[in-house]
Amino acid sequence: MALTDRKVMTFDVVGTLIDFETGILDYVQARAQAAGVTLTDKAILEAYAVAEDRQHHQTPRLPFPSMMAPMYHEMAEVLGLPDSNSDAEEFRLSIPHWPAFADSVPAMKRLKRRFHLVAMTNSDDWALSHFAKTLDNVFDDLVTAEMVGWNKPDPQVFAFTRGRLSTKGYAFGDILHVAQSQYHDIAVACRLGYQTCWIERRKGKQGTGATPTVQKVAIPDYHFGSLVELADAVDAGK
């Protein structure tokens, strides 16, 4: 099946389209420097990934912005950062400043010519409203963890989205799920039988950065290092 045979692309947002690692580093490094603490980017991202994994297991129904305060407290203890409720809340409030990857908006606008584009995110409605603006409001539909009552990798997020798409006449085989996270998206989507496209944003870099690790990497149907590579493949009719 060619990429152009699909009708729908569902997208993870944070990490795939939004450069959350830069957003995290901008906030945490500013806090560290103000406190006279020297930290490597690697240490910060790894601390975030560990805290997120723990929080996902403790509160699997919370959208990730609601997890950020307890995650910050855990990171602060590990990294020696200033640790107050204000610091933790400001970590969450940094979300509107998280940038898009440079190729996200141009590539998404190219893909929009052919596909129905759906955001499928662990964000809440508030965070996604900011991300959507950053991405020039390119989506045709929006699904958040706040709407579903669960966050990925729970299969209910996929079921909820599939149900919405079915009311618009789209079948299961019409969908390609596009994401960077093996932990939140690719592994579960493959297990559920979805066609998948892994955008490996950290291709060529060591480790998984701010994304929790997985024991085994799931093999996607398509694998690119950037979103523009996906758009190029679509335009080439692959």
C-alpha positions in Angstrom: 0.0 0.0 0.0 1.4 3.4 -0.9 1.3 6.3 1.5 -1.1 8.1 -0.8 -3.6 5.3 -0.5 -4.5 6.5 3.0 -7.0 9.3 3.7 -6.2 10.2 7.3 -3.0 10.9 9.3 -3.3 11.0 13.0 -0.4 12.8 14.8 1.2 12.7 18.1 1.9 16.4 18.8 4.4 16.8 21.6 7.8 15.4 20.4 6.6 14.8 16.9 5.5 18.4 15.9 6.4 20.4 19.0 10.0 20.4 20.2 9.3 19.7 23.8 12.9 18.9 24.6 13.9 22.4 23.8 11.0 23.8 25.8 12.0 21.7 28.8 15.6 22.6 28.6 14.9 26.4 28.2 12.9 26.4 31.4 15.0 24.1 33.5 18.4 25.6 32.5 17.1 29.0 33.3 16.1 27.8 36.8 19.4 26.0 37.2 21.5 29.0 36.2 19.6 31.3 38.5 20.3 29.0 41.4 24.0 28.5 40.4 23.5 24.9 39.5 25.4 23.5 36.5 23.5 20.7 34.6 24.0 19.0 31.3 21.1 18.8 28.8 21.4 15.1 28.9 20.9 14.9 32.7 17.8 17.2 32.5 16.1 15.2 29.7 16.8 11.8 31.3 15.4 13.1 34.6 12.3 14.2 32.8 11.9 10.8 31.1 12.2 8.9 34.4 9.7 11.2 36.1 7.3 11.0 33.3 7.4 7.2 33.2 6.7 7.1 37.0 3.9 9.6 36.7 2.3 7.7 33.8 2.0 4.6 35.9 0.7 6.5 38.9 -1.9 8.7 37.1 -2.6 7.1 33.7 -5.8 9.2 33.3 -4.2 12.6 33.7 -3.3 14.7 30.6 0.5 15.4 30.7 0.2 19.1 31.7 -1.4 18.0 34.9 1.6 15.7 35.5 4.1 18.4 35.1 4.1 19.8 38.7 4.8 16.4 40.4 7.3 15.6 37.7 9.1 18.9 38.3 9.3 18.2 42.1 10.9 14.8 41.3 13.3 16.4 38.8 14.2 19.1 41.3 15.1 16.6 43.9 17.3 14.6 41.5 18.9 17.6 39.8 19.3 19.9 42.8 17.0 22.6 41.5 14.9 25.2 43.4 11.8 23.3 44.4 8.6 25.3 45.2 5.0 25.0 44.1 5.6 28.2 42.1 8.5 26.7 40.2 6.5 23.6 39.4 3.5 25.6 38.3 5.7 27.8 36.1 7.1 24.7 34.5 3.6 23.8 33.3 3.0 27.4 32.2 6.0 27.3 30.0 4.1 25.1 27.6 2.8 28.0 25.3 6.5 28.9 24.7 7.5 25.4 23.4 8.5 25.8 19.7 7.5 23.7 16.7 10.2 21.8 14.9 11.4 23.9 11.9 9.8 21.5 9.4 6.5 20.9 11.2 4.3 23.6 9.7 5.6 23.5 6.1 5.4 19.7 6.0 2.0 19.6 7.6 0.6 22.1 5.1 1.9 19.9 2.3 0.3 16.8 3.8 -3.0 18.7 4.3 -3.4 18.8 0.6 -4.0 15.0 0.5 -5.0 14.0 4.0 -7.5 14.6 6.9 -5.1 15.6 9.7 -6.0 14.8 13.3 -4.1 15.8 16.5 -4.1 12.9 18.9 -2.3 14.1 22.0 -1.8 13.5 25.7 -2.2 17.2 26.2 -5.2 18.8 27.7 -7.5 21.2 25.8 -5.6 24.2 27.1 -2.2 23.0 26.0 -3.4 21.8 22.6 -5.0 25.2 22.0 -1.5 26.7 22.2 0.2 24.0 20.2 -2.4 24.3 17.5 -1.7 28.0 17.2 2.1 27.4 17.1 1.4 24.9 14.2 -0.7 27.5 12.3 -4.0 25.6 13.1 -3.3 23.0 10.5 -5.5 20.2 12.0 -8.9 19.1 10.8 -9.8 17.6 14.1 -8.4 17.5 17.7 -8.3 14.7 20.2 -6.9 15.3 23.7 -6.4 13.1 26.8 -8.8 15.5 28.5 -11.5 14.5 26.1 -10.8 10.7 26.3 -10.2 10.5 30.1 -7.0 8.5 29.5 -3.6 9.2 27.9 -1.4 7.2 25.5 -0.2 4.5 25.5 -3.7 3.4 26.7 -5.5 1.9 23.7 -8.7 3.9 24.6 -7.2 7.0 23.1 -6.9 5.2 19.7 -10.4 3.8 20.1 -11.9 7.2 20.8 -10.1 8.7 17.8 -11.2 5.9 15.5 -14.8 6.3 16.6 -14.7 10.0 15.7 -13.2 9.2 12.4 -15.9 6.6 11.7 -18.6 9.2 12.0 -16.9 11.1 9.2 -16.9 8.0 6.9 -13.3 7.0 7.4 -12.4 3.3 7.8 -9.6 1.7 9.9 -7.5 1.1 6.8 -7.7 4.7 5.9 -5.6 5.7 8.9 -1.8 6.2 9.2 -0.6 7.0 12.7 2.5 9.3 12.8 4.6 9.7 15.9 8.1 10.0 17.4 7.5 8.1 20.6 7.9 4.4 20.7 6.7 4.5 24.4 3.5 6.5 23.9 2.5 5.7 20.3 4.3 3.4 18.0 4.4 0.2 20.1 0.7 0.4 21.0 -0.4 1.4 17.5 1.5 -1.5 16.0 -0.1 -3.9 18.6 -3.5 -2.6 17.7 -3.0 -3.2 14.0 -2.6 0.4 12.8 -0.3 1.4 10.0 2.4 3.5 11.6 5.0 6.0 10.7 7.9 6.6 13.1 9.4 10.1 12.9 12.6 9.5 14.8 13.4 13.0 15.9 16.5 11.8 17.8 17.9 9.9 14.9 21.7 9.8 15.2 21.6 11.0 18.8 22.4 8.9 21.9 19.5 7.7 24.1 15.8 8.6 24.0 16.1 12.0 25.5 13.0 13.2 27.4 11.0 10.2 26.1 10.8 7.2 28.4 12.6 4.1 27.1 11.1 0.9 25.9 12.4 -2.6 26.2 11.9 -3.4 22.5 11.6 -1.1 19.6 8.5 -1.8 17.5 9.0 -1.9 13.8 6.8 0.7 12.0 5.5 0.5 8.4 7.4 3.7 7.6 10.5 5.3 9.3 11.8 8.8 8.7 14.1 11.1 10.6 11.9 14.2 10.0 8.5 15.2 9.0 9.7 16.8 5.8 11.0 13.3 4.7 7.5 12.0 5.2 6.0 14.8 3.1 8.7 14.2 0.4 7.8 10.5 0.3 4.1 11.4 -0.1 4.8 13.8 -2.9 7.0 11.2 -4.6 4.0 8.8 -4.6 5.8 6.2 -2.4 
